[in-house]
Amino acid sequence: MEFPLERMAAKKWREKLFSRLEGQRILEVGVGTGKNLDYYPPGKEVTGIDTSERMLDRARKKAARLGLPFTLSKMDAQALEFPDSSFEAIVSTFVFCSVPDPVRGLEEVHRLLKAKGKAYFLEHVRPRGFRGWIFDFLNPPVAGIMGANINRHTVRNIERAGFRILLEENLFSDIFKFIIAERA
């Protein structure tokens, strides 16, 4: 289902995110099947987590094929099992639309970032104005079918979790965004 978006735009968006990525020790929240694994610069220490063992199996196979030493573990974004200030950077692409309590998950990301660390997000969000009402109306069936909420206020949620937004860039209208944030 994601293939058209990935082919037409998300690949370029991922390249943009990873061209800005700073830090040696990196956590990817919601690694899924490993779509981002190709984009990590060499020499980084990357840990990826996801709630789905089946997706992690696919990500492990991809990492092995690429010859990359990623650490991949089953874990919930709302209860990350790492000590405070463990990572210099945290990456998340199209994840916080499906985390049951997105603010709780983002608070965990905030907790795990080192003092000068940055969090990098690609997210789809609720658009402004009349389109937002349409997304609100469509959200129950979409979330029921796909498991993703299309009407989340993700930028506001990132701020509520304690972050300061450094960059908020619209990638497609005001629906898809690239966000860089740091601990406030």
Phi and psi in degrees as a GROMACS rama.xvg file:
@    title "Ramachandran Plot"
@    xaxis  label "Phi"
@    yaxis  label "Psi"
@TYPE xy
-86.8767  -8.91184  GLU-2
-53.9642  -48.8792  PHE-3
-59.4188  -44.619  PRO-4
-63.5076  -43.4  LEU-5
-60.9643  -45.3996  GLU-6
-67.0885  -42.238  ARG-7
-82.6554  -32.1835  MET-8
-145.266  -41.8269  ALA-9
-61.7112  -32.062  ALA-10
-59.0741  -45.5812  LYS-11
-65.5789  -37.8521  LYS-12
-65.4945  -39.9643  TRP-13
-64.2311  -42.609  ARG-14
-58.9096  -41.3047  GLU-15
-61.0277  -48.9544  LYS-16
-58.3462  -50.8409  LEU-17
-72.0983  -19.8513  PHE-18
-72.3044  -19.7418  SER-19
-99.5427  -8.8096  ARG-20
-64.304  128.503  LEU-21
-121.431  152.344  GLU-22
112.753  154.027  GLY-23
-95.6347  -45.9268  GLN-24
-98.5504  114.115  ARG-25
-124.638  138.797  ILE-26
-112.641  133.017  LEU-27
-108.14  117.844  GLU-28
-90.1703  122.25  VAL-29
79.0737  50.6609  GLY-30
-63.798  -23.5359  VAL-31
56.5619  -133.012  GLY-32
-85.4844  0.618144  THR-33
95.9483  28.1665  GLY-34
-58.254  -29.1533  LYS-35
-88.7256  -10.2863  ASN-36
-57.9565  -34.5949  LEU-37
-63.6517  -22.6801  ASP-38
-93.193  -14.0007  TYR-39
-68.579  133.166  TYR-40
-64.3254  150.525  PRO-41
-63.7796  151.585  PRO-42
85.4192  3.16395  GLY-43
-87.7483  150.63  LYS-44
-98.0081  102.304  GLU-45
-111.21  129.434  VAL-46
-116.782  132.324  THR-47
-121.722  141.789  GLY-48
-127.629  153.758  ILE-49
-158.775  159.028  ASP-50
-86.6054  -13.4368  THR-51
-103.839  116.751  SER-52
-64.1848  -36.0436  GLU-53
-63.5475  -42.4563  ARG-54
-66.6886  -41.121  MET-55
-61.4257  -37.1938  LEU-56
-59.2625  -43.1368  ASP-57
-65.7756  -40.1357  ARG-58
-65.0868  -39.4136  ALA-59
-62.2043  -42.2258  ARG-60
-63.6418  -41.7341  LYS-61
-64.3262  -44.7447  LYS-62
-60.7792  -41.149  ALA-63
-64.4209  -41.7897  ALA-64
-61.8638  -38.0977  ARG-65
-79.83  -12.0199  LEU-66
70.6294  32.1469  GLY-67
-105.969  137.572  LEU-68
-88.8869  56.9329  PRO-69
-78.2744  145.468  PHE-70
-99.2902  120.1  THR-71
-122.323  126.576  LEU-72
-136.946  149.875  SER-73
-80.7248  122.841  LYS-74
-162.462  152.993  MET-75
-94.7533  131.396  ASP-76
-59.442  -22.8481  ALA-77
-84.6744  -7.40585  GLN-78
-150.335  71.8314  ALA-79
-79.2405  132.008  LEU-80
-95.2202  53.1403  GLU-81
-127.662  153.062  PHE-82
-67.7715  157.982  PRO-83
-52.8791  148.374  ASP-84
55.4145  43.5303  SER-85
-87.1597  -21.3103  SER-86
-130.118  146.547  PHE-87
-85.5317  -22.7244  GLU-88
-149.173  147.139  ALA-89
-132.63  131.617  ILE-90
-114.302  139.941  VAL-91
-148.301  124.915  SER-92
-124.524  114.559  THR-93
56.5099  50.0066  PHE-94
-115.523  -44.6777  VAL-95
-74.9743  2.90853  PHE-96
-78.843  -18.4795  CYS-97
-118.025  -2.09209  SER-98
-74.9801  125.626  VAL-99
-53.947  -44.5857  PRO-100
-118.716  88.2217  ASP-101
-61.7398  -35.5197  PRO-102
-65.9031  -40.936  VAL-103
-60.8121  -44.8183  ARG-104
-61.9753  -41.4686  GLY-105
-68.9019  -33.2102  LEU-106
-64.0396  -36.0202  GLU-107
-65.2775  -43.2196  GLU-108
-59.1197  -46.5667  VAL-109
-57.5933  -44.9623  HIS-110
-60.4311  -36.3951  ARG-111
-83.0701  -15.536  LEU-112
-76.1434  138.363  LEU-113
-67.819  164.852  LYS-114
-52.646  -41.8394  ALA-115
-103.884  14.7235  LYS-116
-74.1153  163.926  GLY-117
-129.096  148.704  LYS-118
-109.836  136.841  ALA-119
-119.779  126.507  TYR-120
-128.759  138.673  PHE-121
-114.434  122.587  LEU-122
-144.219  150.94  GLU-123
-100.517  141.496  HIS-124
-133.853  170.449  VAL-125
-70.4846  124.61  ARG-126
-73.2119  165.94  PRO-127
-80.6766  164.2  ARG-128
68.2887  -150.488  GLY-129
-58.5087  -36.8043  PHE-130
-62.0056  -32.2609  ARG-131
-62.0706  -39.7508  GLY-132
-64.9707  -38.0445  TRP-133
-63.3209  -43.3957  ILE-134
-63.5235  -38.2486  PHE-135
-60.6139  -43.9393  ASP-136
-64.0941  -41.5325  PHE-137
-81.4946  -15.8537  LEU-138
-58.3379  -46.7596  ASN-139
-55.9951  -49.0372  PRO-140
-68.6352  -37.047  PRO-141
-64.0891  -47.0342  VAL-142
-62.8219  -36.6703  ALA-143
-65.4929  -36.6205  GLY-144
-84.2487  -47.1074  ILE-145
-101.495  -18.0255  MET-146
81.963  2.61374  GLY-147
-114.508  135.745  ALA-148
-87.8612  130.553  ASN-149
-98.9876  6.52998  ILE-150
-126.599  31.1547  ASN-151
-79.9933  144.411  ARG-152
-94.0173  68.2075  HIS-153
-65.8369  -39.5222  THR-154
-61.8827  -46.0491  VAL-155
-61.7062  -40.4031  ARG-156
-63.7134  -38.1045  ASN-157
-61.3418  -43.9951  ILE-158
-66.4121  -40.806  GLU-159
-61.7225  -28.4235  ARG-160
-79.7066  -2.01369  ALA-161
107.149  7.78188  GLY-162
-89.9385  157.734  PHE-163
-110.256  127.328  ARG-164
-76.6381  124.337  ILE-165
-95.464  -33.3675  LEU-166
-146.053  131.836  LEU-167
-134.405  104.454  GLU-168
-117.034  126.715  GLU-169
-74.1794  128.955  ASN-170
-99.9234  -36.4108  LEU-171
-144.45  109.785  PHE-172
51.9302  -141.587  SER-173
-111.012  25.7062  ASP-174
-95.4834  -42.3928  ILE-175
-108.587  130.339  PHE-176
-131.403  148.714  LYS-177
-109.282  124.116  PHE-178
-128.805  134.351  ILE-179
-120.042  132.245  ILE-180
-137.288  157.389  ALA-181
-132.397  165.336  GLU-182
-63.7182  130.77  ARG-183
